[in-house]
Amino acid sequence: MELSLFSIDLARRRGMLEAKNLTKQFGGVKAVDDFSFKVKKGTVHAIIGPNGAGKTTLVNMLTGVYSCDSGSVWLDGADVTNTSTDQLVYRGVCRTFQHLEVCGNMTALENVLLGFDRYMSKNILKVSFRTKQIKDDEERYTKRALHLLGLIGIEKHADTLAKNLSYGILKKLEIIRALATSPELILLDEPVAGLNPKETAEVADLIRKLTADDVTIILIEHDMRMVMDLSEYITVMNFGKKLAEGTPTEIKNNPDVIKAYLGGGSFENV
Amino acid sequence: MMSKNIPISKSLLLLSITLVVIPFFLDNDFYYEIAIVALLNAIIASGLNLLMGYAGQISLAHGAFAGLGGYISAILTGHYGLPPLLSIAIALIFMAIFAFILSKPILKLTGHYLAMATLGVGVIINIILNSEEDLTGGADGMSVDSFTIFGFAPDSSWQWYLIAAILLIALLWLSENLINSPLGRILRSLHDSQRAGSSVGIDIAHYKSIIFVISVVIATLAGSLYAFFSGFISPQEASFGHSIELVVMVVLGGMGRLYGSVIGAFIITILPQFLTSFDEYQTLIYGAIIIFVMVFMPNGVISLFDRFGKEKRYA
């Protein structure tokens, strides 16, 4: 059976995200301050900024982990402000985490299957008696999960407990798990932090494949070479505010960005 | 997997054989009684293990839930003359609803706070059972009518042993299936990373409630059977001490190991009987043994069997 990149083929009509005037305050600190941006469907939109700029807070607001003090989030024209993370998955939005959130006591395969669980029957009677439907589901989605693991070459670790896998593999595993939910829009929070150049290239390749499949990517990353290479559009954050936005070339040459981000010099040296 | 044709696991087969062999060593009714209590405790502990070991949500009230379930069954038969089986069914439904409502506020808490909250619930249940003397007979407890299923009344020890053993085996078989299913995977993910779960569309609160209800229903079933078997129930069954004992069974046997709870239940139920000859040193030795076991077998007594090959990771 020929499997598409995704488990479920969908005409990808969705994946356009817009944030309007988002604000989040922690005590006296405005982590995100009146921040607006718009992500086009099927593109890689990078959000960069120095440490503490509020990038992860922004992702947490977009994905319903934090509630927004003010402002709104729109997905394909629908208001999804403060929609919970798990509900957003049903709208085609999935995320990964800066710090690994992998189930260590489950195998790599099971971690991916967790992403498929929303398609599988979880009826308590059916699972307790392990009906045919449960077995069929398991078989079908195991095949798909192995296929997804193969996309980034970690299928040989399928049966290893996640806690025994290296950091690099787990970072990739998290992305694969997100793919299992057939997302239209993926928010990748520092997907290659701590990965070696080879692994970084593999992740970048996968991201390219995804955008070719019309998936929208919001990329938060400090690896400038990767960001400049992959993104079509970049938004720069500093102190919770939007500092600049534009194409990689525009951003590279923006004096404000260079000053805030690098304290002078040029991106070519990064 | 022993063979693809045998639909049960090696562990379950081994346990079934053991349970068949055990009666040959039970010379009198007293031994039988201890074995039956151990089996019923094993049922509650297995249910608690689903909640604690697999889903990672602690409960210090399972003794109270089992006791309350037993009281409801006993009161419905004793005061209202309902048939025992119907009483148990009503008790199960009532406790399921009770657990569901309770789970909504309580399972928002995690870790120590959840432990404290469940402890509080357990103590409240115990106080109610002690004070509602008209219904429960207060601290003296109440006698329970004898048990009948469709006209058949188990009156000898071996019949009760059989009922409890069959129930335990059935429960373990269902649990094995549950744990290795999509639902089981979700429950295990609650233990490891709830953020991971919600990031792939899992409604964490919903599944926490589900496993809590399942676990309480199992405790209710065993508690009700205990009431009918012993013909007497007192608030002692619903005491904090019993709840703690159940947690110790799960931890001593092996958290997140289905058959560990069975081993834990047998050890914790039987051990005090062996130690009675030590008189006033009994508790001291009991404590020392538990400390010793936990220091040298932090993964539970079940880990002793791991060298013979684990066939299923989660069983």
Interface residues (C-beta under 8 A of the other chain):
Chain A: T63 V65 S84 T85 D86 Q87 V89 Y90 C94 R95 T96 F97 E101 V102 C103 G104 N105 M106 T107 E110 N111 L113 L114 G115 F116 D117 R118 M120 S121 K122 I124 V127 S128 F129 R130 I134 D137 E138 R177 A178 A180 T181
Chain B: L174 S175 N177 L178 N180 S181 P182 L183 G184 R185 I186 R188 S189 H191 D192 S193 R195 A196 G197 S198 S199 V200 G201 I202 D203 I204 I210 I214 G256 R313
